[in-house]
Amino acid sequence: GAVVSQHPSRVICKSGTSVKIECRSLDFQATTMFWYRQFPKKSLMLMATSNEGSKATYEQGVEKDKFLINHASLTLSTLTVTSAHPEDSSFYICSAGMTGPTYEQYFGPGTRLTVT
Amino acid sequence: SQQGEEDPQALSIQEGENATMNCSYKTSINNLQWYRQNSGRGLVHLILIRSNEREKHSGRLRVTLDTSKKSSSLLITASRAADTASYFCATRGSEKLVFGKGTKLTVNP
């Protein structure tokens, strides 16, 4: 199956700093990438959908100025958590989708963010 | 908004037994997918069933879909300790995948 990578896998940062998480589709071109957030023992919550070359579409309640998403190429999307606070600590997962009838999304391994 | 709701929330069985997890949803869908997540890891896609399909098999997995009841089930036969993980159903309407809360499956050796 298609491979999606995320970097870094874990990051610890201090409150007030910004953190960038990269999501790459390694062996296919992803016109659409999705960013999810997962709290411990909870389900995945969709944060935003990004299409290459256009602005991301954020879900209700997600601050677009807080979570900056850039999808500059068909293989790379980045999520920047700006001015991070301890409540931003979470597991962030990206996924990438290809066009076509299968509608499958391929998920990255996730990034564990801890804000101290 | 939360779409899929899995039950049970947690399931503990012995190796060799079958595990059945259920998922209910509220709105119309194009397809329903099941994913597996090992603790602290990313998601692995298990199986996709389209809205016009009623049953699908993949190895030890069997998925059913009843669109009239807006429900799906995932059956894992002859479970193994390595099947221990959380299992999520996810429904797709137009473009977005909406995940349920998941079932935490523990298979005891």
HADDOCK unambig.tbl for C-alpha pairs under 7 A between the chains (distance, minus, plus):
assign (segid A and resid 42 and name CA) (segid B and resid 101 and name CA) 6.17 0.50 0.50
assign (segid A and resid 43 and name CA) (segid B and resid 99 and name CA) 6.54 0.50 0.50
assign (segid A and resid 43 and name CA) (segid B and resid 100 and name CA) 6.30 0.50 0.50
assign (segid A and resid 43 and name CA) (segid B and resid 101 and name CA) 4.65 0.50 0.50
assign (segid A and resid 43 and name CA) (segid B and resid 102 and name CA) 6.43 0.50 0.50
assign (segid A and resid 44 and name CA) (segid B and resid 99 and name CA) 6.16 0.50 0.50
assign (segid A and resid 93 and name CA) (segid B and resid 42 and name CA) 6.95 0.50 0.50
assign (segid A and resid 107 and name CA) (segid B and resid 42 and name CA) 6.50 0.50 0.50
assign (segid A and resid 107 and name CA) (segid B and resid 43 and name CA) 5.79 0.50 0.50
assign (segid A and resid 108 and name CA) (segid B and resid 42 and name CA) 5.87 0.50 0.50
assign (segid A and resid 109 and name CA) (segid B and resid 41 and name CA) 5.65 0.50 0.50
assign (segid A and resid 109 and name CA) (segid B and resid 42 and name CA) 3.88 0.50 0.50
assign (segid A and resid 109 and name CA) (segid B and resid 43 and name CA) 6.96 0.50 0.50
assign (segid A and resid 110 and name CA) (segid B and resid 41 and name CA) 6.40 0.50 0.50
assign (segid A and resid 110 and name CA) (segid B and resid 42 and name CA) 5.29 0.50 0.50
